Amino acid sequence: MDGLLKGEVYEFIFDQHKAPLSKKVTEFLDKEIEMKAIYQFDLKSLELTEVGSSETTDSDTEE
């Protein structure tokens, strides 16, 4: 995360893994939070995108 630029747009791809919780664990957790599964996200790729850097509108070029 230290190498990322603030205010820039990144495109990323990630894998999502889901592990359902047992009924007993769900009932125990239900006293404090509502949670029926645990999720894990693994980042596969991250790419800085060039948004609007080379785009010009017609009104900019007409004058």
Biopython code that builds the backbone (N, CA, C, O; Angstrom):
import numpy as np
from Bio.PDB.StructureBuilder import StructureBuilder

atoms = [
    (1, "MET", "N", (0.814, -1.201, 0.000)),
    (1, "MET", "CA", (0.000, 0.000, 0.000)),
    (1, "MET", "C", (0.856, 1.262, 0.000)),
    (1, "MET", "O", (0.389, 2.308, -0.453)),
    (2, "ASP", "N", (2.077, 1.201, 0.487)),
    (2, "ASP", "CA", (2.920, 2.393, 0.541)),
    (2, "ASP", "C", (3.269, 2.914, -0.853)),
    (2, "ASP", "O", (3.507, 4.112, -1.009)),
    (3, "GLY", "N", (3.307, 2.048, -1.872)),
    (3, "GLY", "CA", (3.679, 2.460, -3.213)),
    (3, "GLY", "C", (2.544, 3.056, -4.026)),
    (3, "GLY", "O", (2.769, 3.477, -5.161)),
    (4, "LEU", "N", (1.325, 3.106, -3.483)),
    (4, "LEU", "CA", (0.185, 3.638, -4.226)),
    (4, "LEU", "C", (0.151, 5.155, -4.130)),
    (4, "LEU", "O", (0.544, 5.731, -3.116)),
    (5, "LEU", "N", (-0.323, 5.798, -5.193)),
    (5, "LEU", "CA", (-0.436, 7.253, -5.240)),
    (5, "LEU", "C", (-1.833, 7.672, -4.794)),
    (5, "LEU", "O", (-2.823, 7.071, -5.212)),
    (6, "LYS", "N", (-1.920, 8.677, -3.967)),
    (6, "LYS", "CA", (-3.215, 9.180, -3.505)),
    (6, "LYS", "C", (-3.864, 9.994, -4.608)),
    (6, "LYS", "O", (-3.186, 10.746, -5.309)),
    (7, "GLY", "N", (-5.177, 9.848, -4.769)),
    (7, "GLY", "CA", (-5.926, 10.612, -5.751)),
    (7, "GLY", "C", (-5.833, 10.057, -7.158)),
    (7, "GLY", "O", (-6.327, 10.690, -8.092)),
    (8, "GLU", "N", (-5.228, 8.912, -7.345)),
    (8, "GLU", "CA", (-5.123, 8.288, -8.663)),
    (8, "GLU", "C", (-6.113, 7.132, -8.753)),
    (8, "GLU", "O", (-6.594, 6.634, -7.735)),
    (9, "VAL", "N", (-6.414, 6.710, -9.985)),
    (9, "VAL", "CA", (-7.360, 5.624, -10.215)),
    (9, "VAL", "C", (-6.582, 4.364, -10.566)),
    (9, "VAL", "O", (-5.729, 4.381, -11.454)),
    (10, "TYR", "N", (-6.876, 3.283, -9.874)),
    (10, "TYR", "CA", (-6.235, 1.999, -10.117)),
    (10, "TYR", "C", (-7.281, 0.982, -10.565)),
    (10, "TYR", "O", (-8.427, 1.015, -10.117)),
    (11, "GLU", "N", (-6.871, 0.084, -11.451)),
    (11, "GLU", "CA", (-7.698, -1.043, -11.846)),
    (11, "GLU", "C", (-7.095, -2.267, -11.181)),
    (11, "GLU", "O", (-5.887, -2.489, -11.262)),
    (12, "PHE", "N", (-7.930, -3.064, -10.524)),
    (12, "PHE", "CA", (-7.407, -4.227, -9.831)),
    (12, "PHE", "C", (-8.270, -5.444, -10.079)),
    (12, "PHE", "O", (-9.461, -5.333, -10.370)),
    (13, "ILE", "N", (-7.655, -6.601, -9.962)),
    (13, "ILE", "CA", (-8.331, -7.885, -10.086)),
    (13, "ILE", "C", (-8.022, -8.661, -8.814)),
    (13, "ILE", "O", (-6.878, -8.697, -8.361)),
    (14, "PHE", "N", (-9.054, -9.286, -8.239)),
    (14, "PHE", "CA", (-8.836, -10.043, -7.021)),
    (14, "PHE", "C", (-9.659, -11.323, -7.034)),
    (14, "PHE", "O", (-10.679, -11.414, -7.717)),
    (15, "ASP", "N", (-9.202, -12.309, -6.270)),
    (15, "ASP", "CA", (-9.951, -13.537, -6.043)),
    (15, "ASP", "C", (-10.726, -13.384, -4.745)),
    (15, "ASP", "O", (-10.217, -12.832, -3.768)),
    (16, "GLN", "N", (-11.954, -13.875, -4.739)),
    (16, "GLN", "CA", (-12.783, -13.828, -3.538)),
    (16, "GLN", "C", (-13.041, -15.253, -3.071)),
    (16, "GLN", "O", (-13.434, -16.114, -3.859)),
    (17, "HIS", "N", (-12.817, -15.494, -1.784)),
    (17, "HIS", "CA", (-13.074, -16.796, -1.184)),
    (17, "HIS", "C", (-14.078, -16.602, -0.054)),
    (17, "HIS", "O", (-13.996, -15.638, 0.708)),
    (18, "LYS", "N", (-15.029, -17.536, 0.043)),
    (18, "LYS", "CA", (-16.070, -17.434, 1.065)),
    (18, "LYS", "C", (-16.134, -18.752, 1.833)),
    (18, "LYS", "O", (-16.171, -19.828, 1.237)),
    (19, "ALA", "N", (-16.147, -18.655, 3.152)),
    (19, "ALA", "CA", (-16.276, -19.830, 4.009)),
    (19, "ALA", "C", (-17.489, -19.635, 4.915)),
    (19, "ALA", "O", (-17.467, -18.778, 5.799)),
    (20, "PRO", "N", (-18.541, -20.414, 4.706)),
    (20, "PRO", "CA", (-19.718, -20.269, 5.564)),
    (20, "PRO", "C", (-19.407, -20.723, 6.991)),
    (20, "PRO", "O", (-18.597, -21.624, 7.208)),
    (21, "LEU", "N", (-20.057, -20.094, 7.943)),
    (21, "LEU", "CA", (-19.886, -20.451, 9.346)),
    (21, "LEU", "C", (-20.959, -21.464, 9.749)),
    (21, "LEU", "O", (-22.052, -21.480, 9.185)),
    (22, "SER", "N", (-20.640, -22.292, 10.713)),
    (22, "SER", "CA", (-21.606, -23.284, 11.184)),
    (22, "SER", "C", (-22.759, -22.588, 11.910)),
    (22, "SER", "O", (-22.644, -21.436, 12.328)),
    (23, "LYS", "N", (-23.857, -23.301, 12.050)),
    (23, "LYS", "CA", (-25.030, -22.743, 12.723)),
    (23, "LYS", "C", (-24.694, -22.375, 14.175)),
    (23, "LYS", "O", (-25.162, -21.355, 14.681)),
    (24, "LYS", "N", (-23.898, -23.192, 14.832)),
    (24, "LYS", "CA", (-23.525, -22.953, 16.221)),
    (24, "LYS", "C", (-22.707, -21.664, 16.360)),
    (24, "LYS", "O", (-22.937, -20.876, 17.277)),
    (25, "VAL", "N", (-21.759, -21.455, 15.454)),
    (25, "VAL", "CA", (-20.937, -20.239, 15.487)),
    (25, "VAL", "C", (-21.790, -19.022, 15.148)),
    (25, "VAL", "O", (-21.645, -17.970, 15.771)),
    (26, "THR", "N", (-22.672, -19.157, 14.173)),
    (26, "THR", "CA", (-23.562, -18.058, 13.787)),
    (26, "THR", "C", (-24.448, -17.638, 14.953)),
    (26, "THR", "O", (-24.637, -16.446, 15.191)),
    (27, "GLU", "N", (-24.995, -18.613, 15.682)),
    (27, "GLU", "CA", (-25.839, -18.300, 16.842)),
    (27, "GLU", "C", (-25.036, -17.614, 17.946)),
    (27, "GLU", "O", (-25.539, -16.706, 18.607)),
    (28, "PHE", "N", (-23.788, -18.047, 18.148)),
    (28, "PHE", "CA", (-22.932, -17.421, 19.152)),
    (28, "PHE", "C", (-22.624, -15.969, 18.787)),
    (28, "PHE", "O", (-22.697, -15.082, 19.637)),
    (29, "LEU", "N", (-22.281, -15.732, 17.526)),
    (29, "LEU", "CA", (-21.935, -14.379, 17.078)),
    (29, "LEU", "C", (-23.146, -13.466, 16.991)),
    (29, "LEU", "O", (-23.008, -12.246, 17.069)),
    (30, "ASP", "N", (-24.333, -14.044, 16.829)),
    (30, "ASP", "CA", (-25.554, -13.257, 16.649)),
    (30, "ASP", "C", (-25.846, -12.361, 17.851)),
    (30, "ASP", "O", (-26.612, -11.405, 17.732)),
    (31, "LYS", "N", (-25.251, -12.653, 18.998)),
    (31, "LYS", "CA", (-25.455, -11.817, 20.179)),
    (31, "LYS", "C", (-24.793, -10.452, 20.017)),
    (31, "LYS", "O", (-25.262, -9.462, 20.579)),
    (32, "GLU", "N", (-23.718, -10.399, 19.260)),
    (32, "GLU", "CA", (-22.960, -9.152, 19.068)),
    (32, "GLU", "C", (-23.057, -8.619, 17.636)),
    (32, "GLU", "O", (-23.311, -7.432, 17.429)),
    (33, "ILE", "N", (-22.856, -9.496, 16.652)),
    (33, "ILE", "CA", (-22.863, -9.087, 15.243)),
    (33, "ILE", "C", (-23.594, -10.127, 14.404)),
    (33, "ILE", "O", (-23.698, -11.292, 14.789)),
    (34, "GLU", "N", (-24.093, -9.696, 13.267)),
    (34, "GLU", "CA", (-24.737, -10.624, 12.340)),
    (34, "GLU", "C", (-23.712, -11.023, 11.288)),
    (34, "GLU", "O", (-23.329, -10.212, 10.444)),
    (35, "MET", "N", (-23.275, -12.264, 11.341)),
    (35, "MET", "CA", (-22.231, -12.731, 10.424)),
    (35, "MET", "C", (-22.501, -14.189, 10.097)),
    (35, "MET", "O", (-22.610, -15.027, 10.993)),
    (36, "LYS", "N", (-22.610, -14.489, 8.801)),
    (36, "LYS", "CA", (-22.918, -15.846, 8.382)),
    (36, "LYS", "C", (-21.774, -16.488, 7.588)),
    (36, "LYS", "O", (-21.830, -17.678, 7.276)),
    (37, "ALA", "N", (-20.731, -15.702, 7.260)),
    (37, "ALA", "CA", (-19.604, -16.239, 6.491)),
    (37, "ALA", "C", (-18.370, -15.375, 6.714)),
    (37, "ALA", "O", (-18.461, -14.227, 7.151)),
    (38, "ILE", "N", (-17.228, -15.948, 6.408)),
    (38, "ILE", "CA", (-15.956, -15.220, 6.439)),
    (38, "ILE", "C", (-15.487, -15.092, 4.998)),
    (38, "ILE", "O", (-15.525, -16.060, 4.237)),
    (39, "TYR", "N", (-15.045, -13.896, 4.625)),
    (39, "TYR", "CA", (-14.571, -13.639, 3.275)),
    (39, "TYR", "C", (-13.077, -13.337, 3.289)),
    (39, "TYR", "O", (-12.562, -12.718, 4.220)),
    (40, "GLN", "N", (-12.396, -13.786, 2.242)),
    (40, "GLN", "CA", (-10.982, -13.470, 2.058)),
    (40, "GLN", "C", (-10.818, -12.972, 0.624)),
    (40, "GLN", "O", (-11.367, -13.555, -0.311)),
    (41, "PHE", "N", (-10.059, -11.892, 0.461)),
    (41, "PHE", "CA", (-9.813, -11.320, -0.852)),
    (41, "PHE", "C", (-8.312, -11.336, -1.113)),
    (41, "PHE", "O", (-7.536, -10.804, -0.319)),
    (42, "ASP", "N", (-7.898, -11.951, -2.234)),
    (42, "ASP", "CA", (-6.493, -12.018, -2.618)),
    (42, "ASP", "C", (-6.282, -11.160, -3.858)),
    (42, "ASP", "O", (-6.883, -11.413, -4.902)),
    (43, "LEU", "N", (-5.433, -10.150, -3.746)),
    (43, "LEU", "CA", (-5.141, -9.263, -4.863)),
    (43, "LEU", "C", (-4.296, -9.995, -5.899)),
    (43, "LEU", "O", (-3.223, -10.504, -5.576)),
    (44, "LYS", "N", (-4.779, -10.053, -7.159)),
    (44, "LYS", "CA", (-4.047, -10.726, -8.227)),
    (44, "LYS", "C", (-3.225, -9.744, -9.047)),
    (44, "LYS", "O", (-2.084, -10.031, -9.410)),
    (45, "SER", "N", (-3.811, -8.577, -9.341)),
    (45, "SER", "CA", (-3.069, -7.580, -10.126)),
    (45, "SER", "C", (-3.581, -6.186, -9.793)),
    (45, "SER", "O", (-4.722, -6.004, -9.369)),
    (46, "LEU", "N", (-2.704, -5.208, -9.999)),
    (46, "LEU", "CA", (-3.009, -3.810, -9.720)),
    (46, "LEU", "C", (-2.324, -2.966, -10.785)),
    (46, "LEU", "O", (-1.123, -3.109, -11.018)),
    (47, "GLU", "N", (-3.089, -2.081, -11.437)),
    (47, "GLU", "CA", (-2.540, -1.274, -12.525)),
    (47, "GLU", "C", (-3.039, 0.160, -12.414)),
    (47, "GLU", "O", (-4.239, 0.394, -12.269)),
    (48, "LEU", "N", (-2.127, 1.115, -12.481)),
    (48, "LEU", "CA", (-2.478, 2.526, -12.478)),
    (48, "LEU", "C", (-3.088, 2.867, -13.835)),
    (48, "LEU", "O", (-2.490, 2.571, -14.869)),
    (49, "THR", "N", (-4.279, 3.491, -13.847)),
    (49, "THR", "CA", (-4.937, 3.837, -15.109)),
    (49, "THR", "C", (-4.693, 5.302, -15.434)),
    (49, "THR", "O", (-4.518, 6.129, -14.539)),
    (50, "GLU", "N", (-4.683, 5.608, -16.706)),
    (50, "GLU", "CA", (-4.502, 6.973, -17.207)),
    (50, "GLU", "C", (-5.888, 7.526, -17.504)),
    (50, "GLU", "O", (-6.407, 7.315, -18.600)),
    (51, "VAL", "N", (-6.489, 8.214, -16.571)),
    (51, "VAL", "CA", (-7.845, 8.748, -16.733)),
    (51, "VAL", "C", (-7.770, 10.210, -17.124)),
    (51, "VAL", "O", (-7.234, 11.032, -16.381)),
    (52, "GLY", "N", (-8.314, 10.539, -18.309)),
    (52, "GLY", "CA", (-8.438, 11.920, -18.730)),
    (52, "GLY", "C", (-7.143, 12.630, -19.077)),
    (52, "GLY", "O", (-7.162, 13.845, -19.275)),
    (53, "SER", "N", (-6.032, 11.940, -19.160)),
    (53, "SER", "CA", (-4.765, 12.620, -19.408)),
    (53, "SER", "C", (-4.626, 13.110, -20.845)),
    (53, "SER", "O", (-3.996, 14.142, -21.078)),
    (54, "SER", "N", (-5.201, 12.393, -21.821)),
    (54, "SER", "CA", (-5.047, 12.793, -23.214)),
    (54, "SER", "C", (-6.371, 13.172, -23.853)),
    (54, "SER", "O", (-6.425, 13.353, -25.070)),
    (55, "GLU", "N", (-7.424, 13.297, -23.089)),
    (55, "GLU", "CA", (-8.740, 13.630, -23.623)),
    (55, "GLU", "C", (-8.885, 15.142, -23.769)),
    (55, "GLU", "O", (-8.570, 15.893, -22.846)),
    (56, "THR", "N", (-9.365, 15.585, -24.937)),
    (56, "THR", "CA", (-9.710, 16.995, -25.147)),
    (56, "THR", "C", (-11.120, 17.060, -25.686)),
    (56, "THR", "O", (-11.540, 16.171, -26.427)),
    (57, "THR", "N", (-11.856, 18.090, -25.331)),
    (57, "THR", "CA", (-13.222, 18.242, -25.833)),
    (57, "THR", "C", (-13.219, 19.149, -27.048)),
    (57, "THR", "O", (-12.235, 19.845, -27.297)),
    (58, "ASP", "N", (-14.293, 19.151, -27.800)),
    (58, "ASP", "CA", (-14.406, 19.999, -28.992)),
    (58, "ASP", "C", (-14.351, 21.476, -28.635)),
    (58, "ASP", "O", (-13.804, 22.263, -29.408)),
    (59, "SER", "N", (-14.895, 21.882, -27.498)),
    (59, "SER", "CA", (-14.909, 23.275, -27.126)),
    (59, "SER", "C", (-13.486, 23.779, -26.803)),
    (59, "SER", "O", (-13.214, 24.971, -26.945)),
    (60, "ASP", "N", (-12.594, 22.898, -26.377)),
    (60, "ASP", "CA", (-11.206, 23.300, -26.104)),
    (60, "ASP", "C", (-10.444, 23.584, -27.387)),
    (60, "ASP", "O", (-9.558, 24.439, -27.386)),
    (61, "THR", "N", (-10.754, 22.901, -28.481)),
    (61, "THR", "CA", (-9.995, 23.021, -29.728)),
    (61, "THR", "C", (-10.609, 24.004, -30.725)),
    (61, "THR", "O", (-9.942, 24.365, -31.694)),
    (62, "GLU", "N", (-11.853, 24.452, -30.529)),
    (62, "GLU", "CA", (-12.511, 25.331, -31.487)),
    (62, "GLU", "C", (-11.982, 26.753, -31.447)),
    (62, "GLU", "O", (-12.049, 27.435, -32.470)),
    (63, "GLU", "N", (-11.467, 27.235, -30.345)),
    (63, "GLU", "CA", (-11.030, 28.625, -30.230)),
    (63, "GLU", "C", (-9.734, 28.825, -30.852)),
    (63, "GLU", "O", (-9.213, 29.940, -30.849)),
]
sb = StructureBuilder()
sb.init_structure("model")
sb.init_model(0)
sb.init_chain("A")
sb.init_seg("    ")
for serial, (resi, resn, name, xyz) in enumerate(atoms, 1):
    if name == "N":
        sb.init_residue(resn, " ", resi, " ")
    sb.init_atom(name, np.array(xyz, "f"), 0.0, 1.0, " ", f" {name:<3s}", serial, name[0])
structure = sb.get_structure()
